[in-house]
Amino acid sequence: PAGLVRNIAVIGEMAECAFKFGMLERVKEYAKQLASNERVTAHGMMWTGRVAFEEGHYEEAVRLLQQASSIMKGSAPVVLYLAEALMRKGDIAAARAAFQKVTEMSPTNHAAQVGLQKLASLEQLSQA
């Protein structure tokens, strides 16, 4: 188990670096590696969901990130990614709830606060 946790961390870090540099195909490869083991399937879903989001497949991103968040309870990053996907999909109420959940889990999470501000702006535009 300790070796498995180390491997998860290393693959996760590699996926994060690849994601930051826009290397989505490489992220997909890392996600497959993570998904190949039952114990780390949620991490694979998270990365596959992030790639789907970046490729504009918001329905798929939401589905994968919801699954990942149900397994990785308490993971603010997963819920944040889900909130962003929900916002892009146009599900404003669910996005708000997810962003608020992130701020409850991590009160200083700047990205969640920015997400809530974006939602407020969207609502003002829709009411105008």
C-alpha angles and dihedrals in degrees: 000000000000090000090047091052090050090050091049090051094048094047090045092052091048090050091049092052092047090048092052090054094047094248094146096163089056090048089053089054092051091047090054090051090052093045092052091077121061092221093058102035091112091060090051090050091050093053093042088051092051091051091048088052093051090049091052096251095132098164090055091044091053092048094050095042092048089054092047093048092050089057098036096050112185095024105136093190093056092048090047091053088048092051091052092049091049090051092051090047089055098246095134098171093051091044091053091050091050094047089049090050089054091052089051091051094041112017094188095050102133095191091058091049090050089048091054090049091051090051091051090051091049091052092050090051092049091051094049 
